[in-house]
Amino acid sequence: MSLPILITTVVLTAFYAWNEFLFATVFIDTESLKTIPSGLMNFRDALQTDWGILLAGMVIASLPMIILLIVLQKYLVRGLSEGSVKG
């Protein structure tokens, strides 16, 4: 009975950790430990941005989360809706 709620919590936590930008930019100094969004900021410069590489990196970075949401969609919808039903 609690499986959809637990899966929803896992999916949302994974989504927030995957897309974390602010803390990774401020607190992590090592390049190998940075998250994907903060690593993609290396393609930006003060004078120019390589939009093709940056947008391709964003698409590739979003694919694991999209696949996770498609696979667990049934549980995610059921877990989000179970808390809204009274009685």
C-alpha positions in Angstrom: 0.0 0.0 0.0 2.9 2.4 0.7 4.9 1.4 -2.3 3.6 4.1 -4.6 4.3 6.8 -2.0 7.8 5.5 -1.4 8.5 5.4 -5.2 7.2 8.9 -5.5 9.5 10.1 -2.8 12.5 8.4 -4.4 11.7 9.8 -7.8 11.3 13.4 -6.6 14.4 13.2 -4.4 16.5 11.8 -7.3 15.1 14.5 -9.6 16.1 17.3 -7.1 19.6 15.8 -6.5 20.2 15.3 -10.3 19.4 18.9 -11.1 21.1 20.4 -8.1 23.0 23.6 -9.2 23.5 26.1 -6.4 25.1 24.0 -3.7 27.3 22.2 -6.2 28.5 25.5 -7.6 29.2 27.1 -4.3 30.5 24.2 -2.1 32.2 21.7 -4.5 35.7 22.7 -5.7 36.7 19.5 -7.5 35.6 19.3 -11.1 35.1 15.5 -11.0 32.6 15.8 -8.1 30.3 18.6 -9.6 26.8 17.8 -10.8 25.9 17.9 -14.4 24.2 21.3 -14.4 27.2 23.0 -12.8 29.5 21.1 -15.2 27.6 22.3 -18.2 28.3 25.9 -17.0 31.9 25.3 -18.2 30.6 25.8 -21.7 29.5 29.3 -20.9 32.0 32.2 -21.0 31.7 35.9 -20.2 31.8 36.8 -23.9 30.4 33.9 -25.8 28.4 30.7 -25.2 28.7 27.6 -27.3 24.9 27.0 -27.5 25.1 23.8 -29.6 27.3 21.9 -27.1 25.4 23.4 -24.1 21.9 22.4 -25.4 23.2 19.0 -26.5 24.5 18.4 -23.0 21.2 19.5 -21.4 19.3 17.0 -23.6 21.7 14.2 -22.7 21.6 15.2 -19.0 17.8 15.1 -19.0 17.5 11.6 -20.6 18.0 9.5 -17.4 15.3 11.4 -15.5 12.9 11.2 -18.4 13.5 7.4 -18.7 13.0 7.1 -14.9 9.7 9.0 -15.0 8.4 7.0 -17.9 9.3 3.7 -16.2 7.8 4.7 -12.9 4.9 6.8 -14.2 2.2 4.5 -12.9 3.6 4.5 -9.3 4.3 8.2 -9.4 0.7 9.2 -10.4 -0.8 6.8 -7.9 1.5 8.0 -5.1 0.7 11.7 -5.7 -3.0 11.0 -5.9 -3.3 8.8 -2.8 -2.5 11.6 -0.5 -5.2 13.8 -2.0 -8.1 11.4 -1.5 -10.0 11.8 1.8 -11.3 8.8 3.5 
